[in-house]
Amino acid sequence: MPKASFSRTIEEINKKIRAGKAVVVTAEQMGEIVKKSGPEKAAKEVDVVTTGTFSPMCSSGAFINFGHSKPTTKASKVWLNGVPAYAGLAAVDIYIGATEPTEDDPLNRVHPGQFKYGGGHVIQDLVAGKKVELLATAYGTDCYPNREIKKKVTISDLPYAMLFNPRNAYQNYNCAVNLTNKTIYTYMGVLKPHAGNANFATAGQLSPLLNDPYYRAIGLGTRIFIGGAKGHVVGPGTQHNPRAARGPNGVPLSPAGTIMVMGDMKAMDPRWVAGVSMLGYGCSLAVGIGIPIPVLDADMARFTGVTDEEIFTQIIDYGGDYPKGQAHSLGKVSYAELKSGSIRFNGSDVPTVPVSSYVRALEIANILKGWIERGEFLLTQPVEGLPSVERAE
Amino acid sequence: MYSKMLSLRFPKKTANKPVVYSLVKKFDLTFNIMKATIYPREEGFMVMELSGHKTNFQRGIRYLKSLGIQVDSIGQDIRRDDRKCFQCGACTAVCPTGALYVKRPQMEVLFDRDKCSACELCVSACPAKAMEIRFNKALLS
Protein backbone atom coordinates (compact mmCIF):
# COMPACT_ATOMS: atom_id res chain seq x y z
CA MET A 1 0.00 0.00 0.00
CA PRO A 2 1.26 3.51 -0.77
CA LYS A 3 1.62 5.81 2.20
CA ALA A 4 -1.60 7.47 3.25
CA SER A 5 -1.29 10.77 1.45
CA PHE A 6 -3.92 13.26 0.48
CA SER A 7 -7.53 12.84 1.56
CA ARG A 8 -10.61 14.98 2.13
CA THR A 9 -14.01 14.43 3.72
CA ILE A 10 -17.48 15.00 2.36
CA GLU A 11 -17.94 17.76 4.96
CA GLU A 12 -14.86 19.56 3.61
CA ILE A 13 -16.19 19.24 0.08
CA ASN A 14 -19.59 20.63 1.13
CA LYS A 15 -17.86 23.58 2.79
CA LYS A 16 -16.19 24.38 -0.53
CA ILE A 17 -19.51 23.90 -2.41
CA ARG A 18 -21.25 26.35 -0.06
CA ALA A 19 -18.43 28.84 -0.63
CA GLY A 20 -18.75 28.36 -4.38
CA LYS A 21 -15.17 27.10 -4.55
CA ALA A 22 -15.57 23.40 -5.28
CA VAL A 23 -13.86 22.09 -8.39
CA VAL A 24 -16.39 19.91 -10.21
CA VAL A 25 -15.75 18.00 -13.43
CA THR A 26 -17.70 15.40 -15.39
CA ALA A 27 -16.51 11.79 -15.45
CA GLU A 28 -15.57 12.34 -19.10
CA GLN A 29 -13.29 15.24 -18.16
CA MET A 30 -11.90 13.33 -15.17
CA GLY A 31 -10.66 10.61 -17.52
CA GLU A 32 -8.49 13.15 -19.32
CA ILE A 33 -7.31 14.81 -16.11
CA VAL A 34 -6.20 11.54 -14.53
CA LYS A 35 -4.54 10.41 -17.74
CA LYS A 36 -2.59 13.67 -17.88
CA SER A 37 -1.76 14.32 -14.22
CA GLY A 38 -2.11 10.95 -12.52
CA PRO A 39 -4.54 10.12 -9.70
CA GLU A 40 -2.55 11.81 -6.88
CA LYS A 41 -2.43 15.19 -8.55
CA ALA A 42 -5.98 14.84 -9.89
CA ALA A 43 -7.25 14.14 -6.37
CA LYS A 44 -5.79 17.41 -5.13
CA GLU A 45 -7.22 19.37 -8.07
CA VAL A 46 -10.75 17.96 -8.26
CA ASP A 47 -13.34 17.80 -5.46
CA VAL A 48 -16.31 16.20 -7.20
CA VAL A 49 -16.86 14.11 -10.33
CA THR A 50 -20.35 14.05 -11.82
CA THR A 51 -21.75 11.04 -13.67
CA GLY A 52 -24.91 10.42 -15.66
CA THR A 53 -27.00 7.80 -17.40
CA PHE A 54 -30.14 7.87 -19.53
CA SER A 55 -31.33 4.48 -20.60
CA PRO A 56 -34.48 2.34 -20.59
CA MET A 57 -34.65 0.51 -17.26
CA CYS A 58 -37.64 -1.78 -16.83
CA SER A 59 -37.48 -2.03 -13.06
CA SER A 60 -39.07 1.38 -12.56
CA GLY A 61 -42.39 2.65 -11.32
CA ALA A 62 -44.19 5.04 -9.04
CA PHE A 63 -46.05 5.03 -5.75
CA ILE A 64 -49.12 7.22 -6.03
CA ASN A 65 -51.74 8.24 -3.51
CA PHE A 66 -54.71 9.66 -5.38
CA GLY A 67 -56.56 11.09 -2.41
CA HIS A 68 -59.93 10.24 -0.92
CA SER A 69 -63.23 10.58 -2.69
CA LYS A 70 -66.58 11.50 -1.15
CA PRO A 71 -67.97 9.03 -0.21
CA THR A 72 -64.77 7.17 0.55
CA THR A 73 -63.38 4.29 -1.52
CA LYS A 74 -61.15 1.32 -0.81
CA ALA A 75 -59.91 0.82 -4.35
CA SER A 76 -59.23 -2.81 -5.21
CA LYS A 77 -58.52 -2.40 -8.92
CA VAL A 78 -57.09 0.74 -10.47
CA TRP A 79 -56.22 1.80 -14.02
CA LEU A 80 -54.43 4.94 -15.21
CA ASN A 81 -55.17 5.67 -18.88
CA GLY A 82 -56.21 2.03 -19.16
CA VAL A 83 -52.95 0.73 -17.68
CA PRO A 84 -53.49 -1.44 -14.60
CA ALA A 85 -51.76 -0.31 -11.42
CA TYR A 86 -51.13 -2.50 -8.38
CA ALA A 87 -53.80 -1.62 -5.83
CA GLY A 88 -53.10 -4.21 -3.15
CA LEU A 89 -52.06 -1.44 -0.79
CA ALA A 90 -53.98 1.02 1.40
CA ALA A 91 -57.35 2.39 0.22
CA VAL A 92 -56.09 4.95 -2.31
CA ASP A 93 -52.42 3.94 -2.64
CA ILE A 94 -51.17 2.33 -5.84
CA TYR A 95 -47.92 1.35 -7.52
CA ILE A 96 -47.75 1.72 -11.28
CA GLY A 97 -45.00 -0.31 -12.92
CA ALA A 98 -43.17 0.90 -16.02
CA THR A 99 -43.59 -2.31 -18.02
CA GLU A 100 -47.33 -2.74 -17.46
CA PRO A 101 -49.02 -2.49 -20.87
CA THR A 102 -52.47 -1.02 -21.50
CA GLU A 103 -55.09 -3.60 -20.49
CA ASP A 104 -56.27 -4.23 -24.06
CA ASP A 105 -52.82 -4.10 -25.69
CA PRO A 106 -52.48 -6.80 -28.38
CA LEU A 107 -49.05 -7.64 -26.86
CA ASN A 108 -47.14 -10.02 -29.13
CA ARG A 109 -50.20 -11.59 -30.77
CA VAL A 110 -49.01 -9.96 -33.97
CA HIS A 111 -45.27 -10.33 -33.55
CA PRO A 112 -43.38 -8.09 -33.03
CA GLY A 113 -45.85 -6.17 -30.87
CA GLN A 114 -45.53 -2.41 -30.69
CA PHE A 115 -46.42 -1.82 -27.03
CA LYS A 116 -47.39 1.76 -27.75
CA TYR A 117 -48.55 2.75 -24.28
CA GLY A 118 -47.84 1.44 -20.80
CA GLY A 119 -46.91 2.34 -17.26
CA GLY A 120 -43.78 4.21 -18.32
CA HIS A 121 -45.88 6.42 -20.59
CA VAL A 122 -48.38 7.08 -17.78
CA ILE A 123 -45.50 8.24 -15.58
CA GLN A 124 -44.16 10.47 -18.35
CA ASP A 125 -47.63 11.96 -18.98
CA LEU A 126 -48.08 12.69 -15.28
CA VAL A 127 -44.67 14.35 -15.05
CA ALA A 128 -45.52 16.38 -18.17
CA GLY A 129 -48.64 17.70 -16.40
CA LYS A 130 -51.04 15.94 -18.78
CA LYS A 131 -54.48 14.77 -17.73
CA VAL A 132 -54.63 11.06 -16.99
CA GLU A 133 -57.84 9.07 -16.61
CA LEU A 134 -58.11 7.34 -13.27
CA LEU A 135 -60.53 4.44 -12.94
CA ALA A 136 -60.87 2.64 -9.61
CA THR A 137 -63.27 -0.11 -8.66
CA ALA A 138 -64.01 -1.28 -5.14
CA TYR A 139 -66.05 -3.95 -3.35
CA GLY A 140 -67.30 -1.53 -0.67
CA THR A 141 -66.82 -1.65 3.09
CA ASP A 142 -68.55 0.03 6.04
CA CYS A 143 -65.85 2.68 6.23
CA TYR A 144 -65.28 2.90 2.44
CA PRO A 145 -68.70 2.42 0.79
CA ASN A 146 -68.04 3.86 -2.69
CA ARG A 147 -67.73 1.29 -5.50
CA GLU A 148 -66.21 3.26 -8.35
CA ILE A 149 -64.16 6.37 -9.13
CA LYS A 150 -63.73 7.68 -12.66
CA LYS A 151 -62.04 11.01 -13.13
CA LYS A 152 -59.29 12.86 -14.93
CA VAL A 153 -56.34 13.78 -12.79
CA THR A 154 -53.13 15.70 -13.29
CA ILE A 155 -50.09 15.38 -11.09
CA SER A 156 -51.11 18.46 -9.13
CA ASP A 157 -54.35 16.69 -8.11
CA LEU A 158 -52.39 13.82 -6.60
CA PRO A 159 -51.44 14.25 -2.94
CA TYR A 160 -48.36 12.03 -3.43
CA ALA A 161 -46.45 10.83 -6.50
CA MET A 162 -43.05 9.28 -5.89
CA LEU A 163 -40.96 7.70 -8.59
CA PHE A 164 -39.58 4.59 -6.92
CA ASN A 165 -37.39 2.37 -9.06
CA PRO A 166 -36.38 -1.00 -7.63
CA ARG A 167 -33.41 -1.21 -9.96
CA ASN A 168 -31.61 1.49 -11.92
CA ALA A 169 -28.16 2.50 -13.09
CA TYR A 170 -26.84 -1.00 -13.79
CA GLN A 171 -23.12 -1.18 -13.23
CA ASN A 172 -22.17 -2.51 -16.66
CA TYR A 173 -24.38 -4.53 -18.99
CA ASN A 174 -24.11 -7.17 -21.70
CA CYS A 175 -23.31 -6.55 -25.33
CA ALA A 176 -26.10 -8.37 -27.20
CA VAL A 177 -25.83 -10.23 -30.51
CA ASN A 178 -28.14 -12.71 -32.25
CA LEU A 179 -26.58 -15.83 -33.74
CA THR A 180 -29.81 -17.33 -35.10
CA ASN A 181 -30.93 -16.90 -38.70
CA LYS A 182 -33.85 -14.57 -38.06
CA THR A 183 -34.28 -11.11 -36.59
CA ILE A 184 -35.17 -11.06 -32.90
CA TYR A 185 -36.79 -8.34 -30.80
CA THR A 186 -35.38 -7.94 -27.29
CA TYR A 187 -35.11 -5.50 -24.42
CA MET A 188 -31.72 -4.73 -25.93
CA GLY A 189 -33.40 -3.61 -29.16
CA VAL A 190 -33.69 -5.24 -32.57
CA LEU A 191 -30.98 -7.82 -33.22
CA LYS A 192 -30.41 -8.89 -36.79
CA PRO A 193 -29.51 -12.50 -37.66
CA HIS A 194 -25.98 -13.86 -37.87
CA ALA A 195 -24.68 -11.18 -35.50
CA GLY A 196 -25.83 -8.42 -37.87
CA ASN A 197 -25.46 -5.88 -35.08
CA ALA A 198 -24.16 -5.73 -31.52
CA ASN A 199 -26.20 -3.66 -29.05
CA PHE A 200 -24.92 -2.20 -25.79
CA ALA A 201 -26.62 -0.34 -23.00
CA THR A 202 -24.56 1.72 -20.61
CA ALA A 203 -22.95 5.13 -20.79
CA GLY A 204 -19.53 3.54 -20.11
CA GLN A 205 -17.14 6.05 -18.57
CA LEU A 206 -20.04 8.35 -17.60
CA SER A 207 -22.12 5.66 -15.88
CA PRO A 208 -22.43 6.24 -12.11
CA LEU A 209 -21.49 2.86 -10.68
CA LEU A 210 -18.66 2.31 -13.15
CA ASN A 211 -17.01 5.34 -11.52
CA ASP A 212 -17.41 3.94 -8.01
CA PRO A 213 -16.76 0.25 -8.63
CA TYR A 214 -16.67 -0.83 -4.96
CA TYR A 215 -19.49 1.55 -3.83
CA ARG A 216 -17.25 3.62 -1.56
CA ALA A 217 -19.31 6.77 -2.10
CA ILE A 218 -22.73 5.61 -3.29
CA GLY A 219 -25.08 4.05 -0.75
CA LEU A 220 -28.35 4.41 1.10
CA GLY A 221 -29.11 8.10 1.43
CA THR A 222 -26.90 9.39 -1.39
CA ARG A 223 -28.52 12.46 -2.92
CA ILE A 224 -28.78 12.22 -6.72
CA PHE A 225 -30.19 13.79 -9.86
CA ILE A 226 -33.25 11.79 -10.86
CA GLY A 227 -35.65 12.72 -13.62
CA GLY A 228 -34.50 16.34 -13.49
CA ALA A 229 -35.08 16.66 -9.74
CA LYS A 230 -33.18 15.84 -6.59
CA GLY A 231 -33.80 12.39 -5.16
CA HIS A 232 -32.03 9.65 -3.29
CA VAL A 233 -30.51 6.22 -3.47
CA VAL A 234 -32.49 4.09 -1.03
CA GLY A 235 -30.40 0.93 -1.11
CA PRO A 236 -29.07 -1.80 -3.35
CA GLY A 237 -31.31 -2.46 -6.34
CA THR A 238 -32.78 -5.82 -7.28
CA GLN A 239 -30.15 -8.14 -8.80
CA HIS A 240 -27.36 -6.11 -7.12
CA ASN A 241 -24.41 -8.46 -7.46
CA PRO A 242 -21.08 -7.15 -6.20
CA ARG A 243 -19.48 -10.58 -6.71
CA ALA A 244 -19.26 -10.32 -10.51
CA ALA A 245 -15.76 -10.86 -11.90
CA ARG A 246 -13.70 -7.66 -11.96
CA GLY A 247 -10.76 -6.39 -13.93
CA PRO A 248 -7.47 -5.29 -12.29
CA ASN A 249 -8.94 -1.75 -12.01
CA GLY A 250 -11.85 -3.09 -9.91
CA VAL A 251 -14.42 -2.47 -12.65
CA PRO A 252 -16.87 -5.38 -13.11
CA LEU A 253 -16.57 -7.23 -16.42
CA SER A 254 -20.29 -8.07 -16.59
CA PRO A 255 -23.55 -6.78 -15.02
CA ALA A 256 -22.88 -6.21 -11.29
CA GLY A 257 -24.15 -3.54 -8.87
CA THR A 258 -27.51 -1.78 -9.07
CA ILE A 259 -29.27 0.86 -6.98
CA MET A 260 -32.82 1.42 -5.80
CA VAL A 261 -33.75 5.07 -6.22
CA MET A 262 -36.58 7.46 -5.45
CA GLY A 263 -37.54 11.03 -6.26
CA ASP A 264 -40.57 13.31 -6.10
CA MET A 265 -42.33 13.20 -9.47
CA LYS A 266 -43.82 16.63 -8.88
CA ALA A 267 -40.37 18.18 -9.14
CA MET A 268 -39.39 16.24 -12.29
CA ASP A 269 -39.13 17.25 -15.94
CA PRO A 270 -40.53 14.99 -18.72
CA ARG A 271 -37.27 15.48 -20.64
CA TRP A 272 -35.68 13.13 -18.10
CA VAL A 273 -38.57 10.68 -17.62
CA ALA A 274 -39.48 9.08 -20.94
CA GLY A 275 -41.93 6.25 -21.59
CA VAL A 276 -40.37 3.68 -23.89
CA SER A 277 -41.76 1.03 -26.28
CA MET A 278 -39.36 -1.78 -27.09
CA LEU A 279 -40.58 -3.45 -30.29
CA GLY A 280 -41.63 -7.04 -29.67
CA TYR A 281 -40.64 -6.79 -26.01
CA GLY A 282 -42.76 -4.36 -24.05
CA CYS A 283 -43.08 -1.00 -22.38
CA SER A 284 -40.42 0.53 -20.19
CA LEU A 285 -39.17 3.82 -18.81
CA ALA A 286 -35.98 5.74 -19.43
CA VAL A 287 -35.01 7.78 -16.40
CA GLY A 288 -32.14 10.22 -16.25
CA ILE A 289 -29.92 9.61 -13.24
CA GLY A 290 -26.83 11.52 -12.23
CA ILE A 291 -24.68 10.86 -9.18
CA PRO A 292 -21.92 13.08 -7.83
CA ILE A 293 -18.87 11.21 -6.60
CA PRO A 294 -16.65 12.87 -4.00
CA VAL A 295 -12.95 12.63 -4.78
CA LEU A 296 -12.01 11.56 -1.26
CA ASP A 297 -8.45 10.56 -2.16
CA ALA A 298 -6.18 9.36 -4.97
CA ASP A 299 -8.01 6.03 -4.95
CA MET A 300 -11.32 7.73 -5.81
CA ALA A 301 -9.55 9.88 -8.40
CA ARG A 302 -8.28 6.74 -10.08
CA PHE A 303 -11.76 5.15 -10.01
CA THR A 304 -13.52 8.21 -11.39
CA GLY A 305 -10.79 8.65 -14.00
CA VAL A 306 -11.74 5.37 -15.66
CA THR A 307 -12.18 5.65 -19.43
CA ASP A 308 -14.02 3.63 -22.06
CA GLU A 309 -10.78 1.82 -23.01
CA GLU A 310 -10.60 0.39 -19.48
CA ILE A 311 -14.21 -0.78 -19.15
CA PHE A 312 -15.08 -4.15 -20.63
CA THR A 313 -18.21 -6.19 -21.09
CA GLN A 314 -19.13 -9.59 -22.50
CA ILE A 315 -20.75 -10.45 -25.81
CA ILE A 316 -23.84 -12.58 -25.22
CA ASP A 317 -26.02 -14.43 -27.76
CA TYR A 318 -29.61 -13.31 -27.19
CA GLY A 319 -30.86 -15.57 -29.98
CA GLY A 320 -29.89 -18.92 -28.47
CA ASP A 321 -27.97 -18.92 -25.19
CA TYR A 322 -29.75 -16.13 -23.29
CA PRO A 323 -33.36 -17.32 -23.74
CA LYS A 324 -32.27 -20.84 -22.75
CA GLY A 325 -30.90 -19.37 -19.52
CA GLN A 326 -27.43 -20.43 -20.59
CA ALA A 327 -25.87 -17.05 -21.30
CA HIS A 328 -22.11 -17.24 -21.53
CA SER A 329 -19.46 -14.94 -22.86
CA LEU A 330 -18.62 -15.16 -26.54
CA GLY A 331 -15.88 -12.61 -26.13
CA LYS A 332 -14.83 -9.51 -24.24
CA VAL A 333 -15.12 -6.04 -25.69
CA SER A 334 -14.31 -2.55 -24.40
CA TYR A 335 -16.68 0.43 -24.42
CA ALA A 336 -14.17 2.28 -26.57
CA GLU A 337 -14.60 -0.44 -29.22
CA LEU A 338 -18.39 -0.46 -28.78
CA LYS A 339 -18.55 3.32 -29.19
CA SER A 340 -16.25 3.26 -32.24
CA GLY A 341 -19.10 1.97 -34.43
CA SER A 342 -18.05 -1.63 -34.97
CA ILE A 343 -16.47 -4.52 -33.17
CA ARG A 344 -14.53 -7.49 -34.44
CA PHE A 345 -16.54 -10.65 -33.79
CA ASN A 346 -16.03 -14.13 -35.22
CA GLY A 347 -13.72 -12.75 -37.90
CA SER A 348 -15.98 -10.00 -39.20
CA ASP A 349 -16.81 -6.39 -38.42
CA VAL A 350 -20.16 -6.09 -36.65
CA PRO A 351 -21.83 -2.66 -36.43
CA THR A 352 -22.52 -1.57 -32.86
CA VAL A 353 -25.74 0.05 -31.72
CA PRO A 354 -26.21 1.96 -28.47
CA VAL A 355 -29.57 1.72 -26.71
CA SER A 356 -28.47 4.09 -23.95
CA SER A 357 -28.13 7.80 -24.70
CA TYR A 358 -24.57 9.01 -24.21
CA VAL A 359 -25.59 12.53 -25.29
CA ARG A 360 -28.23 12.72 -22.55
CA ALA A 361 -25.92 11.09 -19.99
CA LEU A 362 -23.36 13.82 -20.61
CA GLU A 363 -26.05 16.49 -20.41
CA ILE A 364 -27.07 15.14 -16.98
CA ALA A 365 -23.47 15.10 -15.74
CA ASN A 366 -23.15 18.74 -16.84
CA ILE A 367 -26.44 19.81 -15.22
CA LEU A 368 -25.36 18.21 -11.95
CA LYS A 369 -21.97 19.91 -12.27
CA GLY A 370 -23.77 23.25 -12.60
CA TRP A 371 -25.98 22.59 -9.57
CA ILE A 372 -22.94 21.80 -7.42
CA GLU A 373 -20.89 24.72 -8.72
CA ARG A 374 -23.74 27.09 -7.90
CA GLY A 375 -24.06 25.66 -4.40
CA GLU A 376 -27.54 24.26 -5.07
CA PHE A 377 -26.63 20.64 -4.44
CA LEU A 378 -24.64 19.27 -1.50
CA LEU A 379 -23.03 15.85 -1.28
CA THR A 380 -24.14 13.23 1.23
CA GLN A 381 -22.43 10.65 3.39
CA PRO A 382 -24.33 7.38 2.87
CA VAL A 383 -26.17 6.15 5.95
CA GLU A 384 -25.40 2.60 4.89
CA GLY A 385 -23.11 1.30 2.15
CA LEU A 386 -24.21 -1.04 -0.61
CA PRO A 387 -23.11 -4.67 -0.23
CA SER A 388 -19.61 -4.84 -1.70
CA VAL A 389 -16.65 -7.19 -1.92
CA GLU A 390 -13.09 -7.20 -0.58
CA ARG A 391 -10.71 -5.57 -2.97
CA ALA A 392 -8.31 -7.94 -4.65
CA GLU A 393 -5.05 -6.04 -4.30
CA MET B 1 -30.80 11.34 -64.06
CA TYR B 2 -33.80 12.15 -61.93
CA SER B 3 -34.80 10.05 -58.95
CA LYS B 4 -37.42 10.15 -56.23
CA MET B 5 -38.77 7.93 -53.52
CA LEU B 6 -42.51 7.57 -54.08
CA SER B 7 -45.48 6.11 -52.35
CA LEU B 8 -48.19 4.79 -54.65
CA ARG B 9 -51.71 4.06 -53.50
CA PHE B 10 -53.63 1.89 -55.93
CA PRO B 11 -57.41 1.86 -55.98
CA LYS B 12 -58.98 -1.58 -56.00
CA LYS B 13 -59.49 -1.64 -59.77
CA THR B 14 -55.81 -1.09 -60.59
CA ALA B 15 -54.24 -3.28 -57.97
CA ASN B 16 -54.06 -6.19 -60.41
CA LYS B 17 -52.55 -4.25 -63.35
CA PRO B 18 -48.86 -4.49 -64.28
CA VAL B 19 -48.29 -0.78 -63.75
CA VAL B 20 -44.58 -0.93 -62.99
CA TYR B 21 -43.94 -2.92 -66.16
CA SER B 22 -45.53 -0.10 -68.17
CA LEU B 23 -43.36 2.48 -66.43
CA VAL B 24 -40.29 0.61 -67.62
CA LYS B 25 -41.51 -0.28 -71.07
CA LYS B 26 -43.27 2.95 -72.07
CA PHE B 27 -41.23 5.56 -70.22
CA ASP B 28 -37.78 4.00 -69.93
CA LEU B 29 -37.68 4.36 -66.15
CA THR B 30 -35.90 2.19 -63.61
CA PHE B 31 -37.38 1.25 -60.29
CA ASN B 32 -36.44 -0.22 -56.93
CA ILE B 33 -39.40 -1.47 -54.90
CA MET B 34 -38.95 -1.05 -51.14
CA LYS B 35 -42.33 -2.24 -50.07
CA ALA B 36 -45.47 -3.55 -51.73
CA THR B 37 -48.64 -4.78 -50.16
CA ILE B 38 -52.29 -5.41 -50.93
CA TYR B 39 -54.65 -4.47 -48.15
CA PRO B 40 -57.72 -6.55 -47.19
CA ARG B 41 -60.05 -4.40 -49.28
CA GLU B 42 -57.71 -4.94 -52.25
CA GLU B 43 -56.23 -1.46 -52.38
CA GLY B 44 -52.51 -1.63 -53.09
CA PHE B 45 -49.68 0.30 -51.48
CA MET B 46 -46.16 0.51 -52.80
CA VAL B 47 -43.02 2.39 -51.89
CA MET B 48 -40.46 2.62 -54.68
CA GLU B 49 -37.60 4.65 -55.93
CA LEU B 50 -38.27 5.73 -59.51
CA SER B 51 -35.43 7.01 -61.68
CA GLY B 52 -34.85 8.16 -65.24
CA HIS B 53 -34.77 11.22 -67.48
CA LYS B 54 -36.76 14.03 -65.92
CA THR B 55 -39.18 14.37 -68.84
CA ASN B 56 -39.82 10.63 -68.85
CA PHE B 57 -40.22 10.70 -65.09
CA GLN B 58 -42.91 13.36 -65.32
CA ARG B 59 -44.69 11.52 -68.11
CA GLY B 60 -44.57 8.36 -66.01
CA ILE B 61 -46.13 10.16 -63.07
CA ARG B 62 -48.89 11.52 -65.31
CA TYR B 63 -49.53 7.97 -66.52
CA LEU B 64 -49.83 6.74 -62.93
CA LYS B 65 -52.20 9.52 -62.00
CA SER B 66 -54.32 8.84 -65.09
CA LEU B 67 -54.95 5.37 -63.68
CA GLY B 68 -56.29 6.88 -60.47
CA ILE B 69 -53.16 6.05 -58.50
CA GLN B 70 -52.34 8.48 -55.72
CA VAL B 71 -48.66 9.40 -56.02
CA ASP B 72 -46.75 11.05 -53.20
CA SER B 73 -43.11 11.82 -52.77
CA ILE B 74 -42.22 10.49 -49.38
CA GLY B 75 -38.51 11.09 -49.01
CA GLN B 76 -39.28 14.22 -47.04
CA ASP B 77 -42.14 12.72 -45.18
CA ILE B 78 -40.47 10.58 -42.55
CA ARG B 79 -39.87 13.02 -39.76
CA ARG B 80 -38.12 12.89 -36.47
CA ASP B 81 -39.73 14.62 -33.53
CA ASP B 82 -36.64 16.03 -31.88
CA ARG B 83 -38.49 16.66 -28.64
CA LYS B 84 -39.25 12.97 -28.34
CA CYS B 85 -35.93 11.60 -29.63
CA PHE B 86 -33.53 11.11 -26.74
CA GLN B 87 -30.60 10.12 -28.92
CA CYS B 88 -30.18 6.52 -27.84
CA GLY B 89 -29.28 5.12 -31.25
CA ALA B 90 -31.51 2.00 -31.25
CA CYS B 91 -32.88 3.04 -34.66
CA THR B 92 -29.47 2.66 -36.29
CA ALA B 93 -29.81 -1.12 -35.93
CA VAL B 94 -32.64 -1.25 -38.44
CA CYS B 95 -32.02 1.69 -40.80
CA PRO B 96 -30.94 0.08 -44.10
CA THR B 97 -29.67 3.23 -45.81
CA GLY B 98 -27.63 4.90 -43.08
CA ALA B 99 -30.06 7.83 -42.94
CA LEU B 100 -30.08 7.36 -39.18
CA TYR B 101 -26.51 7.26 -37.92
CA VAL B 102 -24.33 8.02 -34.93
CA LYS B 103 -21.89 10.91 -35.14
CA ARG B 104 -18.74 9.99 -33.27
CA PRO B 105 -17.15 10.58 -30.86
CA GLN B 106 -20.03 12.77 -29.58
CA MET B 107 -22.45 9.83 -30.00
CA GLU B 108 -25.13 12.16 -31.38
CA VAL B 109 -27.86 10.35 -33.32
CA LEU B 110 -28.52 12.18 -36.58
CA PHE B 111 -31.15 11.81 -39.30
CA ASP B 112 -30.21 12.57 -42.91
CA ARG B 113 -33.55 12.81 -44.70
CA ASP B 114 -31.94 12.72 -48.12
CA LYS B 115 -30.80 9.16 -47.48
CA CYS B 116 -34.15 8.01 -46.11
CA SER B 117 -35.92 5.40 -48.24
CA ALA B 118 -39.10 5.63 -46.14
CA CYS B 119 -38.98 1.93 -45.36
CA GLU B 120 -40.54 2.81 -41.97
CA LEU B 121 -38.51 0.25 -40.03
CA CYS B 122 -37.39 2.98 -37.61
CA VAL B 123 -40.98 3.98 -36.87
CA SER B 124 -41.73 0.89 -34.84
CA ALA B 125 -38.14 0.27 -33.69
CA CYS B 126 -37.74 3.70 -32.07
CA PRO B 127 -38.21 3.24 -28.30
CA ALA B 128 -39.27 6.87 -27.89
CA LYS B 129 -41.71 6.75 -30.85
CA ALA B 130 -39.98 9.80 -32.26
CA MET B 131 -40.08 8.75 -35.93
CA GLU B 132 -43.27 9.77 -37.70
CA ILE B 133 -44.70 9.17 -41.13
CA ARG B 134 -46.43 12.12 -42.71
CA PHE B 135 -48.39 11.79 -45.92
CA ASN B 136 -49.78 15.29 -45.67
CA LYS B 137 -48.15 16.81 -48.73
CA ALA B 138 -48.37 15.78 -52.33
CA LEU B 139 -45.02 17.12 -53.34
CA LEU B 140 -45.16 16.19 -57.00
CA SER B 141 -46.33 18.73 -59.44
Interface residues (C-beta under 8 A of the other chain):
Chain A: F54 S55 P56 P112 Q114 K116 G189 V190 L191 K192 N197 N199 A274 V276 S277 M278 L279 S284 A286 K339 S340 G341 P351 V353 P354 V355 S356 S357 Y358 V359 R360
Chain B: K84 F86 Q87 C88 G89 A90 T92 A93 V94 V102 R104 P105 Q106 M107 E108 V109 S124 A125 P127 A128 K129
